Amino acid sequence: MFRRGLFYAYLSIYLRHYLGLSVTETTLFATCPMVLNILAQTFVWGKISDRFQLRRTLIIVGELLAAVGTVIIWYVHRLFIDPVTAGYAIIIGLTVIEIFWSMSNISWSALVSDIYDEKERSQIQGRLSSMGGLGRMAGIWIGGLLYDGLGFKYLGWGFYEGALFFVAAGVMSISTVPLFFLPEGGIRDNPSPSHTNSRTVGGPATITIYFAFLAGMAFINFGRNSIAIVFAQYLTLPSDLALSSQTLSYIFNTQSLAIVVLGWLAGGISRQLGNGMTLLTGTATAIAALILLVWTTSVPMLYACSFLRGIGDVLIMAAAYTIASTLIPPAKRGRLFAWYNGTFFLSFGLGGTLIAGPIVDGLIARGYSQSWAYQMSFAAAAGISAIGLFIQAALYYYLKRQSYESNRN
């Protein structure tokens, strides 16, 4: 999460304002890597994880290889004189290392379900989100300081001279140390493996229901996360808000602060409301934040929007993961969690490439102001997430009704 906060907050600005890529092109640094990430999770590492029941080992190896690859990317992109070519070197490099980083992504998803039973997962996932929020805060804060060399260098210095790449690689390497104290995971190593319940949110756990749930999550995540790459560009538009990199870090870290605080409360909220209602509440909160972004350019309101986005992130992540984990058979956790991860990881890049980027570029090409173009991408994001909210609400109602009829019989 440290690396994600650092890279997603500032790399798009570097690609857009320093190297000169278009808005849509800047989203490719998330889209191309995430597509390859999910393909590798689904067809390679998920199968290996399930067959050999390896979790911890794949996480450690994946993180270390990604750390080494991050340093290599910096070196290679400096070899090109043309700035656009250098930008594409970064995009291609990140795409390649995602093959290895996906080892980590799929394995931690399965490991949490291997270790904890169904009742504990929302609480654990909330706490993991909280700790991830701390990492994200640190990444954004350090990124804001290093992007322009503590204010003493030029904008983009942190990426061009490599400081941000080196820091990200170092933290990823250090993060593997605690993992050596974890169990390997896998259902064979768990004497009392958590069983998939016959119902979730009040209904039977079936593959059909699982894929209906995934469809809803795809709309929710692709909507709310489609602005992840372009949001920083919007806040730093020279002709409009023109916020500094440090002010940008404060706004993003307001979202991180909400994640840290709510992460410790997510388990209790899920127990009180149920995972289904918690998911709906988190989605509604995320949509409300997007709608506010359409109508405000007030800096205090931007802080409020970021805080709401953080609340939505935690509630959605904790509840959705728990629902998915109860629907997936233990023996297929590696493969089927890859599908669930796909709705999340792909949404940051592919959502930006297919939704936010074309909307912004298209409206600017038609003569609209840059600020208005970005705001319309926020409106589209809210509408797409609303479709996912409707799907999940319908599924929630269906499962509650099935549960009621089952109890009557």
N, C-alpha and C positions, 0 to 999 in steps of 0.2 A: 504493500500500500504506500510505502514511502516513495518507491520508484514511480508508482502510478501518479501520485500527487505531483511529484516533481516534473515528470515528462508531460502529462496531459495538460497541466496548467500553463506550461511555458513553451513546449516544443512547437505547438501550433503557431504561436506568435513568432517564433524564430523562423519557421518555414514560410510564414505569410509576409512578415514585415522585413525580415533580414535577407532571406533567400529568394523572395519574390514569387512564390507559388500562389495559385488561385485558391479561393476558399475551398472549393471541392477537392483540389489537389492536396491541400493540407490534411484533409480527413483521411487520406490514403494511408498515413502513417499508423492509423489505428485499424482501418478496414482490412488492408492486405494481411497484416500480421494476425488479426483475429480470425480471418477466414482460414488461414493455414493452421492456426491454433486449434480450432474446432475440428478440422479434418483430421489432424494428428491425434487429438483426444479420442475421436470416434472410431477411427480405423486402425490406430496403432497402439497408443498408450492405454486406452481404455481396455482393450482386449488383453494386453500384456498384464495390466494391473489385476484384472479378474482371473486370468489363467494362473498366474503365479502368486496372487494375493499380496502383491508388493505395493506399499503405499509410501512409507517413510523414505525408502531408498530412492524412489523416483522423484520425490520432492527435493531431496538434497542434491541429487545429480542434476536435476533440471535447473535449480537456482544457481548452482556453480557454473554450469555451462552458459547460462544467460548472462551472468556477471562478466565472464571472459568475453563473450560476444559483444557486449555493450561497449567495452573499451576498443575492440577492433572496429566497430562501426564509426567511432569518432575518428580514428586514424584514417580509415578509407575515405570518409567524406571530405577530409582535408586535402586529399590528393587531386580533387577536381577544382579547376579555376572557375568554370561556369557555375554560378550559384544554384540554378535550377537543377543541374546535373548533381550537384552536391546534395540537394534536397532529396532527390530520388535515390541517391546512394544510402541515405539514412532510412528511407522507407523500405528499400529492398533489404538492407541489413537487419532492420527490426523484424521483417517478415521471416527471414531465415532463422533468427534465434528463437522465434516463437515455436518452432518445431520442438525445441528443447524445453522451453519454458512451459509448454503445454503438459509436459510430464508432471510438473508441480501442480498445475491447475486441477487436473482430473484427480490426482491422488489425494489432495487434502480434502476434496469434497467427499470422497469415499471414506477417508480415514475418520472423519468426524462421526459418520454413521456407524462405522465399525466399533468405535470406542463407546459412544453414548447411546442410551436407549431413546425411544421416541419422545418421552416426556421431558427429557433434558435438552433436546437438540435446539429448540428455539432459544432457550436461555444461553446455551453455549455459543450459538451463532450470533446472538446479540452481543455477547462479551467479546467474541472475535472481531465483530464489527467495531466495537468500541476501541479495542487495541489497534485495529487497522486505522481507525480515525486518528489516533495519536500519531501513527506513522505517516499518515497523509498530511497532518498538520506540520510535522517536522519537514517533510519533503517540500511542501508548498512554501514554508517559511525560508528554508535554505535556498530553494530555487529562486525566490524573490530577491534574496541577497546576492546570489551569485550571477543571476542573469545579466546584470549590468556591473558586476565587480564591485559590489557595495556602494554603487553610485559613483565610483571613480573611473569606470571604464565605459565603453559604448554598449548600447542595447544589443544583446545577442552574444556578448563576450563569453558568458558562462558556457554556452554550447560550442562556440567556435574554437575557443581555446581548450575545451575539454573538461573543465572543472565539474560541470554537471554530470557528464558521463562517468567520470572517475568516482564521484561521490555515490552515484546510484549503484555502480558495480561493487563498491566497497560495502555498502549497507546490505546488498543482496547476499554477499558472501558471509558477512557476520550473522545474518538471519538464519543461517543453517545450523549454527552452533546449538541452540536449544533443541533442535529436532533430533539430535543424537540421544536425547534423554526420553524420547517418545517410543512407544511400542511400534513395531513394524506395521501392525494393523492386519486386516484380512479376516474373513469370517472363520478361518480355521484356527486362528490364534485367540479367538474370543470364546471362552467356555460357555458363556450365556449370551449368544448373539442376539441383538435386538431384532425382533421379528416384525415384519411388515404387518401392520394392523389391518384388519378386514375393512376398516373404514377410515376416512380422513375427512374432516369437516362434516362428519355425520353420514358418510356414504361408503359404498364398497370401493375397495382399491383395485382398479382394473387398468390395463394398458390403454383402453379406449379413453377412460377418464384422464389418465396421465397425459395423453397427447392433447386432449381438450384443454387441460390445465396449461400445457406448454404453449398452446396457441394464444391463450390469454396473456401469458407472461411475455410472449414475443411482442405483442402490441404494447403492453405496458412499458417494457424496457426499451424497445426501439423508439417509442415516443419520448420518454423522459430523458434518455441518454443520448438522443440524436444531437442535442445541443452541447454535449460535453466538450467537443473540440472547438466549436465556433464561439462559445460563450466568452472565453478569454479574449478573443479577437474583438468582440463587440465592446467589451469593457475598456479596451485600449485603443479604440478608434481615435486617430489624431484629431478628426474634425468634430467629434462629439464628446463622449465622456473623458477620453484621454487619461485614464487612470494610470498611475505609475505601477511598476511591477510589485512594489512593496504594498501599495494599497490593494492591488489585485490579490496578493497573498492573504490580506486580512479578510477580504470578502469570501474567498474560498475557504479559509479556515473557520469562518462562522458556520459553514456547512459541516466541516470536520468536528467542530465543537458540539454541534447537535448530535452527530453520530456517536461521539464519545459518551455524552451524557445519556442519551436514549438507549445506547447499547446495553447498559447495565439494567435498564428497566424493561427491555423488550420481552424477556422471558415472562415476567409478571403480567405484562399487558396481554401477551398471547394466552396465558392461562385464564385471565379474566374474560377476554373477549372471544377466545377461540382463534385458531390460526386463520380460518377463512375470513372472519370479520376484521382481524388485524391486517390482513393483506388488503382488504377493501379500503380500510381506513388510511393505510399508508399510501395507496394509489391515489385516493382522493386528495390527500395532502400534497403529493407531488404535482398533481394537475393544478391545484390551487396556486402553487408557486409559479408554475409556467404561465398561468393566466396573468398573475401580477406582473411578471416580467414584460408582458406585452404592453402594459399600460403605464409603466413607471420608468423614469430615468433618474429618480431621486436616489442618491447614494444610501441614505438610511433605509429606504425600502429595499434596495438591493441586498443589504445585510439581512433584512427580514426574509426575503425570498430564499436566500442561501440557507438560512436556518430551517425554513420549511422543507427545503429540498433534503437537508440532512435527516430530518424526522422521517420523511418518506422513505429515504434510502434504508434506514435501519429497520423500520416496520416491514417493508417489502422483503428485504433480504432474510430476516429472521423467520417470518411466517412462510414465505415461499419455499425456502430450503427445507423446512420441517415438513411441509405438505409433500414436496417431491420425495423426501427420504422415506415417507410412509407408503408411498405408492410404488417405489422401486423395490423389486425383490433383492435381497442381500447378495445373491450370487451374480447379479447383473449391475451392481452399483457403478463399476468403472464405465461400462458402455452407456448406460442410460443417464448417468449424471453428465456425460458429455453433451447430451441433447439439452439438458437443463442449463448447463453452463453456456451453451451456444446462444440461448435467448438473452443472456446477460452480456457476455464478452463481445459478441458480434454487434450488439446494439450501439456500443461506443463509436465504432468506426463505420460499419455498414450503414447505420442509421444516419450518420453525418454525411456519408457519401451519396446516399440515395434520397435523403430527405432535406436536411438543413443546408448542406452545401449547394445543391442545385437551386433551391429556393432563393438563397442569398445572391448567388451569382446571376440567376435569371432576372431577379427584380432590379439589381444594380444595372444590368445590361439594358433594361427597359427604361432607365432614367430615374428610378426611385432612389431616395437617399439611402446610404448604407445603413444608417440606424433603423430605418423603417424595414429594410430588407431582413435584417437580423431579427427584428421583433416579429415579423410574419413567420419566420422559421420557428419561433417559440410558440406561436399560435397553432401551427401545424402539429408541433410536438404534443401540445395539450390535447388536440383532437384525436391523435392516434392513440395516446394513452387512455383516452376515454373509451375507445373501442375495447381495449383490453379490460377496462373496469367493467364494462357491460358483460363481457364474456365470463369473467370471474364471478360476477354477481349472479348470473344465470346458473352457472355451475354450482355455486354455493346454495342457491335456492333448491336446485334439483337434488343435491346430496342431502340437504336437510329434510326434504320431503321423503326421500328414500329411507332415511333413518327413522323418520316418524312412522312410516308405514311398516317398516321392519319391526319396530318395537311394539306396534299394535298387534302384529301377528305372533 
